[in-house]
Amino acid sequence: MDRLIIPRHIFDGMVAHCRAGLPDEACGILAGTGSEVAVLYTMTNADPSPVSYLMEPGEQLTAFRDMREKGMQMLAVFHSHPQSPAYPSAKDQSLAFYEDSLYVIVGLAEGEPVVKAFSLRGGEVAETPLVVR
């Protein structure tokens, strides 16, 4: 995917979910078709921590079923970094199991959110343009 397009209302909902999770990381899924996000799935962090997240398995399964029924795919996994920049940590990279999806990080350490998307494949980190419409 050469870019990720997120409608403004979904982008704002994602950032709000991440802020609501403070001081811990928050997480979820962005789904759609092609490179355009159509649905935001907010997830419970089953491992509440300011440096770690784990999507609640039942919620994740429900989201996957809903995506399949709607003919969509997971475009990105998102999570927040409450205390660090919007860049994948070593742990983020080691747990990047969905190579066909992007990873969006919402950095909250600097006051205003910094949101970036990344491709994490084979140990390589590459920033992907993120467009908010």
Secondary structure as UniProt FT lines:
FT   STRAND          4..6
FT   HELIX           8..20
FT   TURN            21..23
FT   STRAND          27..33
FT   TURN            34..35
FT   STRAND          36..43
FT   TURN            50..51
FT   HELIX           57..70
FT   STRAND          73..81
FT   HELIX           90..94
FT   TURN            99..100
FT   STRAND          102..107
FT   TURN            109..110
FT   STRAND          114..121
FT   TURN            122..123
FT   STRAND          124..128
FT   STRAND          130..132
//
